[in-house]
C-alpha cells in the first residue's frame, strides 16, 4: 500500500496519532487550538476537509469515558424498551 511517497509492506500495522489529526490546521483550519463547539453545528463535513479524521473516543484515556457513557446510555435505553413488553415463558 502507498501513502503518498511512503510504501507500507503487507503485514505492517500503521497507527495514526489521533491528537495530531485533531490538531492539524491544514485539516481543521487556523483556529484548531481554540475551543469552539459551534464549529460542529453543520456536522463534521462542514468543519474539516477530511471528516474521517475525527475520532473523538478512538484511543487513549478518552475511550474509557466515552465508551462507558455510551454503554450506560444503551443499557438504560434497552431497559426502557423492554419495560414496555410483558415477557412470559412459552407453554411449549
Kinemage of the C-alpha trace (Angstrom):
@kinemage 1
@onewidth
@group {chain A} dominant
@subgroup {mainchain}
@vectorlist {calphas} color= white
{ca unk a 1} P 0.000 0.000 0.000
{ca unk a 2} L 1.225 3.539 -0.667
{ca unk a 3} L 0.533 6.647 1.408
{ca unk a 4} L 1.867 9.475 -0.724
{ca unk a 5} L 5.552 8.622 -1.220
{ca unk a 6} L 5.607 6.101 1.637
{ca unk a 7} L 5.411 2.389 0.776
{ca unk a 8} L 3.954 0.218 3.565
{ca unk a 9} L 4.669 -3.522 3.179
{ca unk a 10} L 1.942 -6.112 3.727
{ca unk a 11} L 1.538 -7.097 7.377
{ca unk a 12} L 2.821 -3.806 8.797
{ca unk a 13} L 0.482 -2.116 11.281
{ca unk a 14} L 0.103 1.631 10.816
{ca unk a 15} L -1.037 3.805 13.731
{ca unk a 16} L -2.319 7.330 13.266
{ca unk a 17} L -1.768 9.740 16.138
{ca unk a 18} L -5.273 10.960 16.959
{ca unk a 19} L -4.002 14.029 18.795
{ca unk a 20} L -2.009 15.048 15.721
{ca unk a 21} L -5.001 14.525 13.422
{ca unk a 22} L -7.248 16.600 15.684
{ca unk a 23} L -4.794 19.494 15.848
{ca unk a 24} L -3.752 19.796 12.211
{ca unk a 25} L -4.548 23.316 10.889
{ca unk a 26} L -4.460 22.018 7.298
{ca unk a 27} L -7.453 19.784 8.106
{ca unk a 28} L -9.397 21.846 10.690
{ca unk a 29} L -8.434 25.431 9.831
{ca unk a 30} L -6.317 28.099 11.532
{ca unk a 31} L -8.345 28.185 14.791
{ca unk a 32} L -7.761 24.498 15.545
{ca unk a 33} L -6.266 25.216 19.002
{ca unk a 34} L -9.330 27.165 20.185
{ca unk a 35} L -12.300 25.510 21.890
{ca unk a 36} L -15.208 26.220 19.556
{ca unk a 37} L -18.051 23.675 19.736
{ca unk a 38} L -20.121 25.842 17.376
{ca unk a 39} L -17.888 24.727 14.509
{ca unk a 40} L -19.831 21.413 14.537
{ca unk a 41} L -23.280 22.995 14.053
{ca unk a 42} L -23.401 21.777 10.440
{ca unk a 43} L -21.746 18.443 11.234
{ca unk a 44} L -18.216 17.215 10.668
{ca unk a 45} L -18.438 17.568 6.882
{ca unk a 46} L -18.815 21.333 7.203
{ca unk a 47} L -15.911 21.672 9.628
{ca unk a 48} L -12.917 19.923 8.124
{ca unk a 49} L -11.529 18.783 4.797
{ca unk a 50} L -11.341 15.109 5.842
{ca unk a 51} L -14.267 14.175 8.128
{ca unk a 52} L -12.917 10.651 8.684
{ca unk a 53} L -10.064 12.083 10.822
{ca unk a 54} L -12.460 12.875 13.676
{ca unk a 55} L -12.027 10.051 16.196
{ca unk a 56} L -13.483 11.501 19.407
{ca unk a 57} L -13.137 8.370 21.580
{ca unk a 58} L -10.785 6.384 19.393
{ca unk a 59} L -7.694 5.901 21.554
{ca unk a 60} L -6.207 6.832 24.884
{ca unk a 61} L -7.871 7.834 28.145
{ca unk a 62} L -10.861 9.358 26.356
{ca unk a 63} L -12.008 5.950 25.130
{ca unk a 64} L -12.869 4.856 28.664
{ca unk a 65} L -15.069 7.860 29.375
{ca unk a 66} L -16.859 7.820 26.023
{ca unk a 67} L -17.237 4.063 25.828
{ca unk a 68} L -18.538 3.722 29.379
{ca unk a 69} L -21.009 6.579 28.918
{ca unk a 70} L -22.294 5.106 25.661
{ca unk a 71} L -22.728 1.653 27.233
{ca unk a 72} L -24.572 3.109 30.238
{ca unk a 73} L -26.918 5.030 27.942
{ca unk a 74} L -27.507 1.907 25.856
{ca unk a 75} L -28.393 -0.161 28.949
{ca unk a 76} L -30.895 2.474 30.068
{ca unk a 77} L -32.443 2.627 26.594
{ca unk a 78} L -32.790 -1.170 26.381
{ca unk a 79} L -34.298 -1.282 29.887
{ca unk a 80} L -36.862 1.376 28.916
{ca unk a 81} L -37.816 -0.516 25.743
{ca unk a 82} L -38.028 -3.910 27.482
{ca unk a 83} L -40.186 -2.442 30.270
{ca unk a 84} L -42.913 -1.789 27.679
{ca unk a 85} L -43.310 -5.509 26.977
{ca unk a 86} L -44.786 -8.318 29.044
{ca unk a 87} L -42.473 -11.311 28.998
{ca unk a 88} L -43.620 -14.831 29.889
{ca unk a 89} L -42.497 -18.403 29.273
{ca unk a 90} L -43.952 -20.279 26.358
{ca unk a 91} L -46.142 -23.275 27.290
{ca unk a 92} L -44.094 -25.391 24.892
